[in-house]
Amino acid sequence: MALCPHCTPPPLGHGSRRGLVERQSAMGCGRCLSVCPCVSSCRHGQLGHGTLESEPQPRLVEALAGVPMQAVAAGGWHSASVSEAGDLYVWGWNESGQLALPSKALAEEQAQAEDTGGAGDAELRSPQEQPVAEDAAFISIQAFPALLDLPQELEVTQVSCGSRHTAVITRGGELFTWGWGKYGQLGHGDKASSDRPRRVQHLVAEGLRAEEVVCGPWTTYVCVLEP
């Protein structure tokens, strides 16, 4: 049985066709969003129709009907789109916080790391990224598109999805990432995962403006403009 490229770790020290990045582009006429049939299981809500069933034919995402879109991206088990107004919508599986919604699995993972002496990674996280309270409204699957607000109500121009992480570029050229960070794909100088959008401070410190971003399964590529 073939191994899934989204959940299988990359072979260490070897090149692989899995590492090739396919550019993701906008679909449709720019005024509506439809999602094509998925070749794998769609039981994580990544089609945005409010169900966990596969679709044999392209179908309009009714929750976004009438909202003009400029970009859409699909990851391993989640999807995202950007409206012409710069609003970001996310849906699908939130196992590693890739939807930037409270993730119970991520909170439990962080708590376990602290209990087993992983304080080093915990110190790298800001207070907002510490494990959330037990009574928080955890989101495992978001079957309908959810409007996501970035800090300071920043507007988004581009979005890309990896296997379990997400990256966006704002109109001001800032890069934000979140989700699975085990291989450093979030670009924050650590391997911590996060269910909250975090600005990639290295680009800010270097005075670099992000122009384009593409997520591979376990990597992130960004094209920048130097000052």
Secondary structure, 3 states (H helix, E strand, C coil): CCCCCCCCCCCCCCCCHHHCCCCCCCCCCCCCCEECCCCCCCCCCCCCCCCCCCCCCCEECHHHCCCCEEEEEECCCEEEEEECCCCEEEEEECCCCCCCCCCHHHHHHHHHHHHCCCHHHHHHCCHHHCCCCCCCCCCCEEEEEEEECCHHHCCEEEEEECCCEEEEEECCCCEEEEECCCCCCCCCCCCCCEEEEEECHHHHHCCCEEEEEEECCCCEEEEEECC
